[in-house]
Structure formats: C-alpha cells, structure tokens
Amino acid sequence: MSKKIIILGDLNSKYLLSLGLALGNIVYNIIMNYYPGDKQNMVLDLYSTSLGITSVTFIPYILKFAAIDKQNDKAIQKKKYLHYSLLILIYLVYTIMKAIPARMKVSDTHESQTVINPLVSDPFAFISLEMICLTIVSIFLLKYKYFNHHYIAIAAFIIFGNICDLILNYYPQMLENGPLIAFIEFLGILSDVIYYYYIKYMMEVLYYPYWKISFCIGILLFISSTALLVYVLADKDKANSKIGMISDFYLYFKEVHPGLIIGKQLFIIIMNFITFSLSMLNIYYFNPNFILISYHLSKFAKILIDLIKNEPEKLYCIIFFAIQFFSLMIYLEIFELNFCNLNENTRRNIDLRGLLDLSAENGRDSTVIDINKDYFIDKSEIDDNHKETNIEMIPQISIDSKILSSPN
C-alpha cells in the first residue's frame, strides 16, 4: 500500500484531450495576438471561425465511423427542434455576453480588439467564480456529488488566485472598468457555465452527437457573420466610418498583404476545427470543469509573456500560480490527497469499492479482482482499517510474472 501523501488519480489516455485543448488555445492566443499586420477584420475572422466550427461535422467521415441517428419518431423530432432552438438561444446569449465587455473596454478608442476568450485576459477571480458556478450547476442539472477534497481544492484555488490578482494589480483595473462592465462580465461567466453544461446535458442525457451540435453552432455563427457583413456593406462612409468594425473591414483589404490575409484565415479555420473538436470531446468524456485547465494554462502563458516583457520583477507570482494549478488538479481528481481520508470519495475509489461489493455479492472469495485487461486488485493487500480509502490497482503483468516464476 502506498504511503505517499499525494498520489496520481485514475489517469487514462483521454486526459490528453484536456492537455491538447490547453496547448491549442495557447498557440491560438499567441499567434492571433502577434500575427503580422496592425489591422483586424472581425467580420472575416467570424466567417473563418464559423467554417472551422462547422467542419467538425466531417469528423465521422474523416474517422470513418457511422453517424447513426436512432431518433426517428415524430414526437422525438419535435423535441429536437426545441432542444436545438434552446441551444441557439443559449449560444447567442453566450456570444453577446462575451463580446459586449470586450467592446466596451475599447469603446473610447478607434481600434479593434481580437478576443479569443475574455477569461484569459481577466483576473484569476473570474476563473475562480467560474469554478464555483460550474460546481453549483453540475449539482442541480446533472446531480454530481462533491466531497471534502473538492471543497478544499476550491478554497485553495480562490485564495491563491486572489494573491495573484493582488500581485498583478488586477483589482484596480476592475474598479477602473466600472461596475457595469463587471456586472456584464459576471453575466458572461454565468452564460459560459450554462452553455457548457447544456451541451453536456444534450450529449449525456439526450444523446445528441457532438458533431451535430457543432454544426448547429457553426451555421448560427455563419448566419450572424452574414448579417454583420450586410450591415458593414450598407454603411455609406465605408473606410471613413466612425464605427471601428466597419472602417477596419475596408482598411484591412487595403493595408494588409493578400498572402497574410489568406494565411490568417486558414489558420483560424484549422485552429477552430481543432480547439472546438477538443472542447466537445472534453465535455463528452469528462465534465465541463475540465475546460478550466485550458483557461488556466492559457492565462498563465499570457501572464508569463507579459511579465517577461514588462514586469520581470513580478515573476515570483508563478509560485502561487503553480499552487493554484495543483489545487485544480486535486479538484479534477487527477491528483489525490492520500491522507485524512481525503481521497475516500474520489471517482477511482468509489468505483473500486463498487467492484469489491459486487465481488462479495457474487460469493467470490478470490483475493484477486480483475478491473480490466490491464489492472487488478489484490484484496489481501488492503489494510482492514482503511479498506475503503486507499485501494491500489496492480498491472496484470504482475500475475503473469508470478505464474512464470512459480515452481509448478
């Protein structure tokens, strides 16, 4: 039995999806912010984003698996329209709540701003608030249960996040933006949570495939982009317009090299295909809380770059970021606290106790319980005083080694 105070949770290869999403967002943020050219074209970028998201629909054909729809009943078809209509409404609110604060922050200037995810630029307190909201919504919507190690992790995440905010002087910036922007940003966090958990609800409870959800969102974004394009083309002032989005649209084609335009739009399409696919797969295999990994690592990359360029004397805040990230890993049960029974109710140990109970109900007295083709449990190794807490999974190769070494 392990005596380590911190142990790895039930890891599997699917966790690479979360890491891939985080790395994808980091690359996306960096290149979009440092791409050559001073001008932005929001309308064209939205078109490319919509194409990238819509192209997720081709995944079943790329991977060559059947996209079977068993919901052919007319009553079910009517419910589909309701479910997708609600998805459209939630996504519209989600998009508006993300866009309004970003536009208000630059309303006094005549420049455009590329915003991949406002949470990456906002204080750590916003990610902490999102963690709390995700937890509350998951309890009521999907009946998830949380235990002591979750609450300890949330508390540590919030405390060290606030320390980082104080070091980086984020709170004066929040006060400078005003209460209206802060309130809208709060509504944006709520819309973020509702959006992710409604998608989870559609996939986990209503059994909608993620590529159809992606197609619906992509088409909606394409229609919205078209409406914006009509609005821009209808403006009489064109490049001389006082509205930054409109003037930028025309100046973009005049001042930016065509090769740079094509390269950027191809990059946006490809990266949105990758990141949106990974987002859907993360929500499908795990829960939306895992999206926090992407937010946190993306924010860390942005802060690290900014500090190296502008305030290298504050790089010590990385220590608090590391502690905050460790708390996030405890919250997601990627790491377990192996003391004071804090990992008694992790997913891994709950599942293993279920297997032990099932074995007892079936009347099996063997000391070996197979988990899968790779691991088993040796009941004789379990301490009677803590048999429901620290249950070790042993590689199946250990059985083969014992057989080969046996004198018989």
GINOR-V650177 format. One record per helix or strand of 3 or more residues. SS is the DSSP state (H for helix, E for strand). FROM is the first residue (numbers start at 1). TO is the last residue. Records with the same first field share a line. If there is no record, write none. Layout:
SS->FROM-TO / FROM-TO
This chain:
E->6-8 / 335-337 / 368-370 / 375-378
H->15-34 / 42-62 / 74-105 / 118-121 / 124-141 / 148-167 / 170-177 / 179-204 / 210-234 / 238-240 / 244-255 / 258-285 / 288-310 / 312-331 / 347-361 / 379-381 / 384-386 / 397-405
